[in-house]
């Protein structure tokens, strides 16, 4: 996996939004995303910077590759 860029929670939500994920609700500081036809939900912390391990886990749960995610994020 390539080195992941340091992204905020909102930037991660925008990147997943480009892949069809939609923001359905917020619970505390976590933004919940769902995608039609996907069993998984993504719980993204709304922090200034997402930890690299957390971001990798989110990418894996979404079914994307790191390269595809970085392309969606514009990095």
mmJSON file of the N, C-alpha and C atoms, coordinates in Angstrom:
{"data_MODEL":{"atom_site":{
"group_PDB":["ATOM","ATOM","ATOM","ATOM","ATOM","ATOM","ATOM","ATOM","ATOM","ATOM","ATOM","ATOM","ATOM","ATOM","ATOM","ATOM","ATOM","ATOM","ATOM","ATOM","ATOM","ATOM","ATOM","ATOM","ATOM","ATOM","ATOM","ATOM","ATOM","ATOM","ATOM","ATOM","ATOM","ATOM","ATOM","ATOM","ATOM","ATOM","ATOM","ATOM","ATOM","ATOM","ATOM","ATOM","ATOM","ATOM","ATOM","ATOM","ATOM","ATOM","ATOM","ATOM","ATOM","ATOM","ATOM","ATOM","ATOM","ATOM","ATOM","ATOM","ATOM","ATOM","ATOM","ATOM","ATOM","ATOM","ATOM","ATOM","ATOM","ATOM","ATOM","ATOM","ATOM","ATOM","ATOM","ATOM","ATOM","ATOM","ATOM","ATOM","ATOM","ATOM","ATOM","ATOM","ATOM","ATOM","ATOM","ATOM","ATOM","ATOM","ATOM","ATOM","ATOM","ATOM","ATOM","ATOM","ATOM","ATOM","ATOM","ATOM","ATOM","ATOM","ATOM","ATOM","ATOM","ATOM","ATOM","ATOM","ATOM","ATOM","ATOM","ATOM","ATOM","ATOM","ATOM","ATOM","ATOM","ATOM","ATOM","ATOM","ATOM","ATOM","ATOM","ATOM","ATOM","ATOM","ATOM","ATOM","ATOM","ATOM","ATOM","ATOM","ATOM","ATOM","ATOM","ATOM","ATOM","ATOM","ATOM","ATOM","ATOM","ATOM","ATOM","ATOM","ATOM","ATOM","ATOM","ATOM","ATOM","ATOM","ATOM","ATOM","ATOM","ATOM","ATOM","ATOM","ATOM","ATOM","ATOM","ATOM","ATOM","ATOM","ATOM","ATOM","ATOM","ATOM","ATOM","ATOM","ATOM","ATOM","ATOM","ATOM","ATOM","ATOM","ATOM","ATOM","ATOM","ATOM","ATOM","ATOM","ATOM","ATOM","ATOM","ATOM","ATOM","ATOM","ATOM","ATOM","ATOM","ATOM","ATOM","ATOM","ATOM","ATOM","ATOM","ATOM","ATOM","ATOM","ATOM","ATOM","ATOM","ATOM","ATOM","ATOM","ATOM","ATOM","ATOM","ATOM","ATOM","ATOM","ATOM","ATOM","ATOM","ATOM","ATOM","ATOM","ATOM","ATOM","ATOM","ATOM","ATOM","ATOM","ATOM","ATOM","ATOM"],
"id":[1,2,3,4,5,6,7,8,9,10,11,12,13,14,15,16,17,18,19,20,21,22,23,24,25,26,27,28,29,30,31,32,33,34,35,36,37,38,39,40,41,42,43,44,45,46,47,48,49,50,51,52,53,54,55,56,57,58,59,60,61,62,63,64,65,66,67,68,69,70,71,72,73,74,75,76,77,78,79,80,81,82,83,84,85,86,87,88,89,90,91,92,93,94,95,96,97,98,99,100,101,102,103,104,105,106,107,108,109,110,111,112,113,114,115,116,117,118,119,120,121,122,123,124,125,126,127,128,129,130,131,132,133,134,135,136,137,138,139,140,141,142,143,144,145,146,147,148,149,150,151,152,153,154,155,156,157,158,159,160,161,162,163,164,165,166,167,168,169,170,171,172,173,174,175,176,177,178,179,180,181,182,183,184,185,186,187,188,189,190,191,192,193,194,195,196,197,198,199,200,201,202,203,204,205,206,207,208,209,210,211,212,213,214,215,216,217,218,219,220,221,222,223,224,225],
"type_symbol":["N","C","C","N","C","C","N","C","C","N","C","C","N","C","C","N","C","C","N","C","C","N","C","C","N","C","C","N","C","C","N","C","C","N","C","C","N","C","C","N","C","C","N","C","C","N","C","C","N","C","C","N","C","C","N","C","C","N","C","C","N","C","C","N","C","C","N","C","C","N","C","C","N","C","C","N","C","C","N","C","C","N","C","C","N","C","C","N","C","C","N","C","C","N","C","C","N","C","C","N","C","C","N","C","C","N","C","C","N","C","C","N","C","C","N","C","C","N","C","C","N","C","C","N","C","C","N","C","C","N","C","C","N","C","C","N","C","C","N","C","C","N","C","C","N","C","C","N","C","C","N","C","C","N","C","C","N","C","C","N","C","C","N","C","C","N","C","C","N","C","C","N","C","C","N","C","C","N","C","C","N","C","C","N","C","C","N","C","C","N","C","C","N","C","C","N","C","C","N","C","C","N","C","C","N","C","C","N","C","C","N","C","C","N","C","C","N","C","C","N","C","C","N","C","C"],
"label_atom_id":["N","CA","C","N","CA","C","N","CA","C","N","CA","C","N","CA","C","N","CA","C","N","CA","C","N","CA","C","N","CA","C","N","CA","C","N","CA","C","N","CA","C","N","CA","C","N","CA","C","N","CA","C","N","CA","C","N","CA","C","N","CA","C","N","CA","C","N","CA","C","N","CA","C","N","CA","C","N","CA","C","N","CA","C","N","CA","C","N","CA","C","N","CA","C","N","CA","C","N","CA","C","N","CA","C","N","CA","C","N","CA","C","N","CA","C","N","CA","C","N","CA","C","N","CA","C","N","CA","C","N","CA","C","N","CA","C","N","CA","C","N","CA","C","N","CA","C","N","CA","C","N","CA","C","N","CA","C","N","CA","C","N","CA","C","N","CA","C","N","CA","C","N","CA","C","N","CA","C","N","CA","C","N","CA","C","N","CA","C","N","CA","C","N","CA","C","N","CA","C","N","CA","C","N","CA","C","N","CA","C","N","CA","C","N","CA","C","N","CA","C","N","CA","C","N","CA","C","N","CA","C","N","CA","C","N","CA","C","N","CA","C","N","CA","C","N","CA","C","N","CA","C","N","CA","C","N","CA","C","N","CA","C"],
"label_alt_id":[null,null,null,null,null,null,null,null,null,null,null,null,null,null,null,null,null,null,null,null,null,null,null,null,null,null,null,null,null,null,null,null,null,null,null,null,null,null,null,null,null,null,null,null,null,null,null,null,null,null,null,null,null,null,null,null,null,null,null,null,null,null,null,null,null,null,null,null,null,null,null,null,null,null,null,null,null,null,null,null,null,null,null,null,null,null,null,null,null,null,null,null,null,null,null,null,null,null,null,null,null,null,null,null,null,null,null,null,null,null,null,null,null,null,null,null,null,null,null,null,null,null,null,null,null,null,null,null,null,null,null,null,null,null,null,null,null,null,null,null,null,null,null,null,null,null,null,null,null,null,null,null,null,null,null,null,null,null,null,null,null,null,null,null,null,null,null,null,null,null,null,null,null,null,null,null,null,null,null,null,null,null,null,null,null,null,null,null,null,null,null,null,null,null,null,null,null,null,null,null,null,null,null,null,null,null,null,null,null,null,null,null,null,null,null,null,null,null,null,null,null,null,null,null,null],
"label_comp_id":["UNK","UNK","UNK","UNK","UNK","UNK","UNK","UNK","UNK","UNK","UNK","UNK","UNK","UNK","UNK","UNK","UNK","UNK","UNK","UNK","UNK","UNK","UNK","UNK","UNK","UNK","UNK","UNK","UNK","UNK","UNK","UNK","UNK","UNK","UNK","UNK","UNK","UNK","UNK","UNK","UNK","UNK","UNK","UNK","UNK","UNK","UNK","UNK","UNK","UNK","UNK","UNK","UNK","UNK","UNK","UNK","UNK","UNK","UNK","UNK","UNK","UNK","UNK","UNK","UNK","UNK","UNK","UNK","UNK","UNK","UNK","UNK","UNK","UNK","UNK","UNK","UNK","UNK","UNK","UNK","UNK","UNK","UNK","UNK","UNK","UNK","UNK","UNK","UNK","UNK","UNK","UNK","UNK","UNK","UNK","UNK","UNK","UNK","UNK","UNK","UNK","UNK","UNK","UNK","UNK","UNK","UNK","UNK","UNK","UNK","UNK","UNK","UNK","UNK","UNK","UNK","UNK","UNK","UNK","UNK","UNK","UNK","UNK","UNK","UNK","UNK","UNK","UNK","UNK","UNK","UNK","UNK","UNK","UNK","UNK","UNK","UNK","UNK","UNK","UNK","UNK","UNK","UNK","UNK","UNK","UNK","UNK","UNK","UNK","UNK","UNK","UNK","UNK","UNK","UNK","UNK","UNK","UNK","UNK","UNK","UNK","UNK","UNK","UNK","UNK","UNK","UNK","UNK","UNK","UNK","UNK","UNK","UNK","UNK","UNK","UNK","UNK","UNK","UNK","UNK","UNK","UNK","UNK","UNK","UNK","UNK","UNK","UNK","UNK","UNK","UNK","UNK","UNK","UNK","UNK","UNK","UNK","UNK","UNK","UNK","UNK","UNK","UNK","UNK","UNK","UNK","UNK","UNK","UNK","UNK","UNK","UNK","UNK","UNK","UNK","UNK","UNK","UNK","UNK","UNK","UNK","UNK","UNK","UNK","UNK"],
"label_asym_id":["A","A","A","A","A","A","A","A","A","A","A","A","A","A","A","A","A","A","A","A","A","A","A","A","A","A","A","A","A","A","A","A","A","A","A","A","A","A","A","A","A","A","A","A","A","A","A","A","A","A","A","A","A","A","A","A","A","A","A","A","A","A","A","A","A","A","A","A","A","A","A","A","A","A","A","A","A","A","A","A","A","A","A","A","A","A","A","A","A","A","A","A","A","A","A","A","A","A","A","A","A","A","A","A","A","A","A","A","A","A","A","A","A","A","A","A","A","A","A","A","A","A","A","A","A","A","A","A","A","A","A","A","A","A","A","A","A","A","A","A","A","A","A","A","A","A","A","A","A","A","A","A","A","A","A","A","A","A","A","A","A","A","A","A","A","A","A","A","A","A","A","A","A","A","A","A","A","A","A","A","A","A","A","A","A","A","A","A","A","A","A","A","A","A","A","A","A","A","A","A","A","A","A","A","A","A","A","A","A","A","A","A","A","A","A","A","A","A","A","A","A","A","A","A","A"],
"label_entity_id":["1","1","1","1","1","1","1","1","1","1","1","1","1","1","1","1","1","1","1","1","1","1","1","1","1","1","1","1","1","1","1","1","1","1","1","1","1","1","1","1","1","1","1","1","1","1","1","1","1","1","1","1","1","1","1","1","1","1","1","1","1","1","1","1","1","1","1","1","1","1","1","1","1","1","1","1","1","1","1","1","1","1","1","1","1","1","1","1","1","1","1","1","1","1","1","1","1","1","1","1","1","1","1","1","1","1","1","1","1","1","1","1","1","1","1","1","1","1","1","1","1","1","1","1","1","1","1","1","1","1","1","1","1","1","1","1","1","1","1","1","1","1","1","1","1","1","1","1","1","1","1","1","1","1","1","1","1","1","1","1","1","1","1","1","1","1","1","1","1","1","1","1","1","1","1","1","1","1","1","1","1","1","1","1","1","1","1","1","1","1","1","1","1","1","1","1","1","1","1","1","1","1","1","1","1","1","1","1","1","1","1","1","1","1","1","1","1","1","1","1","1","1","1","1","1"],
"label_seq_id":[1,1,1,2,2,2,3,3,3,4,4,4,5,5,5,6,6,6,7,7,7,8,8,8,9,9,9,10,10,10,11,11,11,12,12,12,13,13,13,14,14,14,15,15,15,16,16,16,17,17,17,18,18,18,19,19,19,20,20,20,21,21,21,22,22,22,23,23,23,24,24,24,25,25,25,26,26,26,27,27,27,28,28,28,29,29,29,30,30,30,31,31,31,32,32,32,33,33,33,34,34,34,35,35,35,36,36,36,37,37,37,38,38,38,39,39,39,40,40,40,41,41,41,42,42,42,43,43,43,44,44,44,45,45,45,46,46,46,47,47,47,48,48,48,49,49,49,50,50,50,51,51,51,52,52,52,53,53,53,54,54,54,55,55,55,56,56,56,57,57,57,58,58,58,59,59,59,60,60,60,61,61,61,62,62,62,63,63,63,64,64,64,65,65,65,66,66,66,67,67,67,68,68,68,69,69,69,70,70,70,71,71,71,72,72,72,73,73,73,74,74,74,75,75,75],
"pdbx_PDB_ins_code":[null,null,null,null,null,null,null,null,null,null,null,null,null,null,null,null,null,null,null,null,null,null,null,null,null,null,null,null,null,null,null,null,null,null,null,null,null,null,null,null,null,null,null,null,null,null,null,null,null,null,null,null,null,null,null,null,null,null,null,null,null,null,null,null,null,null,null,null,null,null,null,null,null,null,null,null,null,null,null,null,null,null,null,null,null,null,null,null,null,null,null,null,null,null,null,null,null,null,null,null,null,null,null,null,null,null,null,null,null,null,null,null,null,null,null,null,null,null,null,null,null,null,null,null,null,null,null,null,null,null,null,null,null,null,null,null,null,null,null,null,null,null,null,null,null,null,null,null,null,null,null,null,null,null,null,null,null,null,null,null,null,null,null,null,null,null,null,null,null,null,null,null,null,null,null,null,null,null,null,null,null,null,null,null,null,null,null,null,null,null,null,null,null,null,null,null,null,null,null,null,null,null,null,null,null,null,null,null,null,null,null,null,null,null,null,null,null,null,null,null,null,null,null,null,null],
"Cartn_x":[0.836,0.0,0.887,0.549,1.365,1.142,2.055,1.892,0.633,-0.207,-1.465,-1.26,-1.93,-1.846,-2.571,-2.174,-2.861,-4.11,-5.268,-6.534,-7.414,-8.267,-9.24,-10.437,-11.277,-12.474,-13.387,-13.561,-14.423,-13.853,-12.523,-11.896,-12.099,-12.037,-12.262,-13.714,-14.654,-16.069,-16.287,-15.664,-15.798,-15.249,-14.102,-13.497,-14.406,-14.943,-15.851,-17.147,-17.572,-18.762,-18.612,-17.405,-17.149,-17.283,-17.204,-17.347,-18.773,-19.683,-21.073,-21.545,-20.684,-21.076,-21.818,-22.871,-23.637,-23.639,-23.59,-23.629,-25.069,-25.311,-26.68,-26.947,-25.945,-26.172,-24.835,-24.926,-23.742,-24.063,-23.134,-23.293,-22.081,-22.26,-21.127,-20.17,-18.918,-17.922,-17.679,-18.565,-18.393,-19.47,-19.024,-19.905,-20.14,-21.398,-21.749,-22.13,-21.452,-21.702,-22.22,-23.117,-23.627,-23.574,-23.608,-23.61,-24.593,-25.419,-26.404,-25.688,-26.163,-25.577,-24.374,-24.029,-22.899,-23.427,-22.918,-23.349,-22.692,-21.48,-20.713,-21.202,-21.05,-21.202,-19.838,-19.542,-18.264,-18.506,-17.773,-17.857,-16.559,-16.647,-15.459,-15.397,-14.308,-14.185,-14.019,-14.747,-14.672,-13.546,-12.327,-11.148,-10.357,-9.436,-8.579,-7.715,-7.299,-6.425,-6.804,-7.036,-7.382,-6.091,-6.013,-4.838,-4.675,-3.439,-3.215,-3.834,-3.775,-4.357,-5.87,-6.486,-7.936,-8.332,-7.588,-7.875,-7.718,-6.681,-6.499,-7.675,-8.143,-9.276,-10.546,-10.757,-11.922,-11.855,-10.672,-10.489,-10.756,-10.233,-10.432,-11.918,-12.626,-14.045,-14.892,-14.429,-15.197,-15.015,-14.0,-13.747,-12.857,-12.309,-11.414,-9.97,-9.112,-7.675,-7.17,-5.994,-5.412,-5.186,-4.757,-4.507,-5.796,-6.88,-8.17,-8.672,-8.492,-8.92,-8.143,-6.828,-6.009,-6.395,-6.775,-7.234,-8.544,-9.453,-10.701,-10.46,-9.448,-9.133,-8.349,-7.874,-7.12,-5.686,-5.127,-3.743,-2.847],
"Cartn_y":[-1.169,0.0,1.239,2.226,3.438,4.221,5.14,5.989,6.816,6.783,7.506,8.947,9.858,11.274,11.525,12.572,12.982,13.751,13.198,13.796,14.024,15.043,15.296,14.368,14.295,13.463,13.911,15.221,15.751,15.443,15.503,15.187,13.711,12.855,11.423,11.183,11.88,11.751,12.203,13.304,13.775,12.75,12.151,11.153,9.936,9.438,8.29,8.693,9.933,10.418,10.336,10.56,10.451,9.016,8.058,6.645,6.149,7.035,6.632,6.461,6.653,6.556,7.832,7.697,8.867,8.972,10.207,10.495,10.347,9.433,9.206,9.841,9.858,10.431,10.723,11.385,11.651,11.267,10.569,10.157,10.68,11.744,12.365,12.935,12.517,13.027,12.06,11.103,10.133,10.311,10.331,10.464,9.068,8.704,7.362,7.413,6.596,6.54,5.163,5.126,3.866,3.942,2.77,2.696,1.615,1.946,0.993,-0.263,-1.425,-2.686,-3.126,-2.375,-2.717,-3.066,-4.102,-4.483,-3.625,-3.173,-2.428,-0.986,-0.415,1.016,1.536,2.765,3.359,4.393,4.283,5.226,6.028,7.273,8.102,9.144,9.164,10.187,11.57,12.541,13.898,14.642,14.232,14.817,15.614,16.419,17.198,16.293,15.185,14.248,12.826,11.996,10.59,9.781,8.918,8.072,7.151,6.892,6.052,4.662,4.043,2.714,2.738,3.774,3.934,4.13,4.947,5.196,3.925,3.142,1.866,0.929,0.872,0.001,0.46,1.771,2.298,1.968,2.125,1.825,0.344,-0.514,-1.956,-2.308,-1.698,-1.983,-1.503,-0.461,0.075,-0.752,-1.613,-2.432,-1.762,-0.594,0.109,-0.302,0.029,-0.1,1.264,1.281,2.544,3.487,2.938,3.77,4.413,3.627,4.155,5.228,5.006,5.999,7.298,7.189,8.402,9.164,8.445,9.098,9.856,9.239,9.905,11.12,11.02,12.115,13.218,12.961,13.974,14.087,13.017,13.036,12.211],
"Cartn_z":[0.0,0.0,0.0,-0.803,-0.805,0.474,0.755,1.923,1.784,2.795,2.735,3.175,2.507,2.845,4.163,4.844,6.071,5.657,5.97,5.567,6.783,6.693,7.752,7.555,8.561,8.462,7.336,7.182,6.12,4.736,4.583,3.296,2.95,3.949,3.732,3.314,3.95,3.59,2.144,1.737,0.353,-0.638,-0.313,-1.205,-1.347,-0.231,-0.318,-1.024,-0.884,-1.571,-3.081,-3.578,-5.015,-5.503,-4.57,-4.922,-4.703,-4.324,-4.164,-2.736,-1.753,-0.355,0.028,0.836,1.259,2.781,3.245,4.674,5.134,6.074,6.529,7.883,8.74,10.072,10.738,11.877,12.677,14.111,14.715,16.108,16.866,17.615,18.299,17.273,17.337,16.395,15.236,15.039,13.96,12.892,11.648,10.499,9.928,9.701,9.256,7.782,6.968,5.534,5.145,4.178,3.632,2.118,1.484,0.026,-0.383,-1.36,-1.872,-2.376,-1.939,-2.37,-1.549,-0.514,0.346,1.735,2.323,3.663,4.731,4.454,5.444,5.554,6.744,6.936,7.36,6.998,7.368,8.458,9.539,10.645,10.657,10.201,10.024,11.13,11.905,12.951,12.31,12.81,12.285,13.009,12.742,13.368,12.342,12.828,11.924,11.068,11.642,10.93,11.312,10.294,10.524,10.629,11.623,11.802,10.595,10.173,8.987,9.095,10.251,10.424,10.31,10.834,10.73,9.278,8.571,7.161,6.333,6.602,5.89,6.13,7.383,7.713,6.994,6.908,6.2,4.71,4.131,2.708,2.447,3.31,3.166,3.287,4.255,4.455,3.276,2.602,1.469,0.208,0.178,-0.998,-2.027,-1.691,-2.602,-2.355,-3.298,-3.071,-2.602,-2.013,-1.552,-2.725,-3.858,-5.035,-5.534,-5.566,-6.019,-5.057,-3.756,-2.788,-2.938,-3.09,-3.237,-4.5,-5.539,-6.77,-6.499,-5.742,-5.383,-4.485,-3.632,-2.708,-3.401,-4.609,-5.33,-4.868,-4.309,-3.819,-4.709],
"occupancy":[1.0,1.0,1.0,1.0,1.0,1.0,1.0,1.0,1.0,1.0,1.0,1.0,1.0,1.0,1.0,1.0,1.0,1.0,1.0,1.0,1.0,1.0,1.0,1.0,1.0,1.0,1.0,1.0,1.0,1.0,1.0,1.0,1.0,1.0,1.0,1.0,1.0,1.0,1.0,1.0,1.0,1.0,1.0,1.0,1.0,1.0,1.0,1.0,1.0,1.0,1.0,1.0,1.0,1.0,1.0,1.0,1.0,1.0,1.0,1.0,1.0,1.0,1.0,1.0,1.0,1.0,1.0,1.0,1.0,1.0,1.0,1.0,1.0,1.0,1.0,1.0,1.0,1.0,1.0,1.0,1.0,1.0,1.0,1.0,1.0,1.0,1.0,1.0,1.0,1.0,1.0,1.0,1.0,1.0,1.0,1.0,1.0,1.0,1.0,1.0,1.0,1.0,1.0,1.0,1.0,1.0,1.0,1.0,1.0,1.0,1.0,1.0,1.0,1.0,1.0,1.0,1.0,1.0,1.0,1.0,1.0,1.0,1.0,1.0,1.0,1.0,1.0,1.0,1.0,1.0,1.0,1.0,1.0,1.0,1.0,1.0,1.0,1.0,1.0,1.0,1.0,1.0,1.0,1.0,1.0,1.0,1.0,1.0,1.0,1.0,1.0,1.0,1.0,1.0,1.0,1.0,1.0,1.0,1.0,1.0,1.0,1.0,1.0,1.0,1.0,1.0,1.0,1.0,1.0,1.0,1.0,1.0,1.0,1.0,1.0,1.0,1.0,1.0,1.0,1.0,1.0,1.0,1.0,1.0,1.0,1.0,1.0,1.0,1.0,1.0,1.0,1.0,1.0,1.0,1.0,1.0,1.0,1.0,1.0,1.0,1.0,1.0,1.0,1.0,1.0,1.0,1.0,1.0,1.0,1.0,1.0,1.0,1.0,1.0,1.0,1.0,1.0,1.0,1.0,1.0,1.0,1.0,1.0,1.0,1.0],
"B_iso_or_equiv":[0.0,0.0,0.0,0.0,0.0,0.0,0.0,0.0,0.0,0.0,0.0,0.0,0.0,0.0,0.0,0.0,0.0,0.0,0.0,0.0,0.0,0.0,0.0,0.0,0.0,0.0,0.0,0.0,0.0,0.0,0.0,0.0,0.0,0.0,0.0,0.0,0.0,0.0,0.0,0.0,0.0,0.0,0.0,0.0,0.0,0.0,0.0,0.0,0.0,0.0,0.0,0.0,0.0,0.0,0.0,0.0,0.0,0.0,0.0,0.0,0.0,0.0,0.0,0.0,0.0,0.0,0.0,0.0,0.0,0.0,0.0,0.0,0.0,0.0,0.0,0.0,0.0,0.0,0.0,0.0,0.0,0.0,0.0,0.0,0.0,0.0,0.0,0.0,0.0,0.0,0.0,0.0,0.0,0.0,0.0,0.0,0.0,0.0,0.0,0.0,0.0,0.0,0.0,0.0,0.0,0.0,0.0,0.0,0.0,0.0,0.0,0.0,0.0,0.0,0.0,0.0,0.0,0.0,0.0,0.0,0.0,0.0,0.0,0.0,0.0,0.0,0.0,0.0,0.0,0.0,0.0,0.0,0.0,0.0,0.0,0.0,0.0,0.0,0.0,0.0,0.0,0.0,0.0,0.0,0.0,0.0,0.0,0.0,0.0,0.0,0.0,0.0,0.0,0.0,0.0,0.0,0.0,0.0,0.0,0.0,0.0,0.0,0.0,0.0,0.0,0.0,0.0,0.0,0.0,0.0,0.0,0.0,0.0,0.0,0.0,0.0,0.0,0.0,0.0,0.0,0.0,0.0,0.0,0.0,0.0,0.0,0.0,0.0,0.0,0.0,0.0,0.0,0.0,0.0,0.0,0.0,0.0,0.0,0.0,0.0,0.0,0.0,0.0,0.0,0.0,0.0,0.0,0.0,0.0,0.0,0.0,0.0,0.0,0.0,0.0,0.0,0.0,0.0,0.0,0.0,0.0,0.0,0.0,0.0,0.0],
"pdbx_formal_charge":[null,null,null,null,null,null,null,null,null,null,null,null,null,null,null,null,null,null,null,null,null,null,null,null,null,null,null,null,null,null,null,null,null,null,null,null,null,null,null,null,null,null,null,null,null,null,null,null,null,null,null,null,null,null,null,null,null,null,null,null,null,null,null,null,null,null,null,null,null,null,null,null,null,null,null,null,null,null,null,null,null,null,null,null,null,null,null,null,null,null,null,null,null,null,null,null,null,null,null,null,null,null,null,null,null,null,null,null,null,null,null,null,null,null,null,null,null,null,null,null,null,null,null,null,null,null,null,null,null,null,null,null,null,null,null,null,null,null,null,null,null,null,null,null,null,null,null,null,null,null,null,null,null,null,null,null,null,null,null,null,null,null,null,null,null,null,null,null,null,null,null,null,null,null,null,null,null,null,null,null,null,null,null,null,null,null,null,null,null,null,null,null,null,null,null,null,null,null,null,null,null,null,null,null,null,null,null,null,null,null,null,null,null,null,null,null,null,null,null,null,null,null,null,null,null],
"auth_seq_id":[1,1,1,2,2,2,3,3,3,4,4,4,5,5,5,6,6,6,7,7,7,8,8,8,9,9,9,10,10,10,11,11,11,12,12,12,13,13,13,14,14,14,15,15,15,16,16,16,17,17,17,18,18,18,19,19,19,20,20,20,21,21,21,22,22,22,23,23,23,24,24,24,25,25,25,26,26,26,27,27,27,28,28,28,29,29,29,30,30,30,31,31,31,32,32,32,33,33,33,34,34,34,35,35,35,36,36,36,37,37,37,38,38,38,39,39,39,40,40,40,41,41,41,42,42,42,43,43,43,44,44,44,45,45,45,46,46,46,47,47,47,48,48,48,49,49,49,50,50,50,51,51,51,52,52,52,53,53,53,54,54,54,55,55,55,56,56,56,57,57,57,58,58,58,59,59,59,60,60,60,61,61,61,62,62,62,63,63,63,64,64,64,65,65,65,66,66,66,67,67,67,68,68,68,69,69,69,70,70,70,71,71,71,72,72,72,73,73,73,74,74,74,75,75,75],
"auth_comp_id":["UNK","UNK","UNK","UNK","UNK","UNK","UNK","UNK","UNK","UNK","UNK","UNK","UNK","UNK","UNK","UNK","UNK","UNK","UNK","UNK","UNK","UNK","UNK","UNK","UNK","UNK","UNK","UNK","UNK","UNK","UNK","UNK","UNK","UNK","UNK","UNK","UNK","UNK","UNK","UNK","UNK","UNK","UNK","UNK","UNK","UNK","UNK","UNK","UNK","UNK","UNK","UNK","UNK","UNK","UNK","UNK","UNK","UNK","UNK","UNK","UNK","UNK","UNK","UNK","UNK","UNK","UNK","UNK","UNK","UNK","UNK","UNK","UNK","UNK","UNK","UNK","UNK","UNK","UNK","UNK","UNK","UNK","UNK","UNK","UNK","UNK","UNK","UNK","UNK","UNK","UNK","UNK","UNK","UNK","UNK","UNK","UNK","UNK","UNK","UNK","UNK","UNK","UNK","UNK","UNK","UNK","UNK","UNK","UNK","UNK","UNK","UNK","UNK","UNK","UNK","UNK","UNK","UNK","UNK","UNK","UNK","UNK","UNK","UNK","UNK","UNK","UNK","UNK","UNK","UNK","UNK","UNK","UNK","UNK","UNK","UNK","UNK","UNK","UNK","UNK","UNK","UNK","UNK","UNK","UNK","UNK","UNK","UNK","UNK","UNK","UNK","UNK","UNK","UNK","UNK","UNK","UNK","UNK","UNK","UNK","UNK","UNK","UNK","UNK","UNK","UNK","UNK","UNK","UNK","UNK","UNK","UNK","UNK","UNK","UNK","UNK","UNK","UNK","UNK","UNK","UNK","UNK","UNK","UNK","UNK","UNK","UNK","UNK","UNK","UNK","UNK","UNK","UNK","UNK","UNK","UNK","UNK","UNK","UNK","UNK","UNK","UNK","UNK","UNK","UNK","UNK","UNK","UNK","UNK","UNK","UNK","UNK","UNK","UNK","UNK","UNK","UNK","UNK","UNK","UNK","UNK","UNK","UNK","UNK","UNK"],
"auth_asym_id":["A","A","A","A","A","A","A","A","A","A","A","A","A","A","A","A","A","A","A","A","A","A","A","A","A","A","A","A","A","A","A","A","A","A","A","A","A","A","A","A","A","A","A","A","A","A","A","A","A","A","A","A","A","A","A","A","A","A","A","A","A","A","A","A","A","A","A","A","A","A","A","A","A","A","A","A","A","A","A","A","A","A","A","A","A","A","A","A","A","A","A","A","A","A","A","A","A","A","A","A","A","A","A","A","A","A","A","A","A","A","A","A","A","A","A","A","A","A","A","A","A","A","A","A","A","A","A","A","A","A","A","A","A","A","A","A","A","A","A","A","A","A","A","A","A","A","A","A","A","A","A","A","A","A","A","A","A","A","A","A","A","A","A","A","A","A","A","A","A","A","A","A","A","A","A","A","A","A","A","A","A","A","A","A","A","A","A","A","A","A","A","A","A","A","A","A","A","A","A","A","A","A","A","A","A","A","A","A","A","A","A","A","A","A","A","A","A","A","A","A","A","A","A","A","A"],
"auth_atom_id":["N","CA","C","N","CA","C","N","CA","C","N","CA","C","N","CA","C","N","CA","C","N","CA","C","N","CA","C","N","CA","C","N","CA","C","N","CA","C","N","CA","C","N","CA","C","N","CA","C","N","CA","C","N","CA","C","N","CA","C","N","CA","C","N","CA","C","N","CA","C","N","CA","C","N","CA","C","N","CA","C","N","CA","C","N","CA","C","N","CA","C","N","CA","C","N","CA","C","N","CA","C","N","CA","C","N","CA","C","N","CA","C","N","CA","C","N","CA","C","N","CA","C","N","CA","C","N","CA","C","N","CA","C","N","CA","C","N","CA","C","N","CA","C","N","CA","C","N","CA","C","N","CA","C","N","CA","C","N","CA","C","N","CA","C","N","CA","C","N","CA","C","N","CA","C","N","CA","C","N","CA","C","N","CA","C","N","CA","C","N","CA","C","N","CA","C","N","CA","C","N","CA","C","N","CA","C","N","CA","C","N","CA","C","N","CA","C","N","CA","C","N","CA","C","N","CA","C","N","CA","C","N","CA","C","N","CA","C","N","CA","C","N","CA","C","N","CA","C","N","CA","C","N","CA","C","N","CA","C","N","CA","C"],
"pdbx_PDB_model_num":[1,1,1,1,1,1,1,1,1,1,1,1,1,1,1,1,1,1,1,1,1,1,1,1,1,1,1,1,1,1,1,1,1,1,1,1,1,1,1,1,1,1,1,1,1,1,1,1,1,1,1,1,1,1,1,1,1,1,1,1,1,1,1,1,1,1,1,1,1,1,1,1,1,1,1,1,1,1,1,1,1,1,1,1,1,1,1,1,1,1,1,1,1,1,1,1,1,1,1,1,1,1,1,1,1,1,1,1,1,1,1,1,1,1,1,1,1,1,1,1,1,1,1,1,1,1,1,1,1,1,1,1,1,1,1,1,1,1,1,1,1,1,1,1,1,1,1,1,1,1,1,1,1,1,1,1,1,1,1,1,1,1,1,1,1,1,1,1,1,1,1,1,1,1,1,1,1,1,1,1,1,1,1,1,1,1,1,1,1,1,1,1,1,1,1,1,1,1,1,1,1,1,1,1,1,1,1,1,1,1,1,1,1,1,1,1,1,1,1,1,1,1,1,1,1]
}}}
